[in-house]
Amino acid sequence: MMRTHSTLSWLSVFTSGSTLVCCALPALMVAIGAGAALSGLVAAVPQLVWLSEHKVEVFSLAGGLLGAAGLLQWRARQAVACPADPALAASCETTKDFSLTVWIASVAIYAIGAFFAFAAGPLLLLL
C-alpha cells in the first residue's frame, strides 16, 4: 500500500508538471515577449508540440492521478497511526507532512496549467 501511494504521488507530480510545460510555459513566454525563445525551445524539444496537441488527455490523466493520490493521502492520514517510539513517530509525522506538501504543490501546478490551457485564451479574447 505504501509503495503504491508513493508511486502514485510521484506520478501525479510528473503529470501535473507536464501540464505546466505544455501550456503555462509557452503562454508565459509569449506574454513576456519571448516568442523567439519559445520557437527555439520547440525546435529543440519538439515533444512540447505533442503535449500541447493532446492537452485534454494530459490534463485528464493528471487530474485522475491527482485525485487518486489525494484519496490515498486522505486515507493514509486517517488510518495510519505513527509508531509509539518517539523518534519513529517524529519521522512518520514529518513524512506525512512532506507528502501532503508535495500533493498540494502538485494541485497548484495543475491549477496554473489548467488556467493557461483552458481559461487564459478565452479571457484574453474578451478584453
Protein Blocks (a to p, Z undefined) as FASTA:
>chain_A
ZZmmmmmmmmmmmmmmmmmmmmmmmmmmmmnopammmmmmmmmmmmlmmmmmmmmmmmmm
mmmmmmmmmmmmmmmmmmmccdfblklmmmmmmmmmmmmmmmmmmmmmmmmmmmmmmmmm
mmmmmZZ
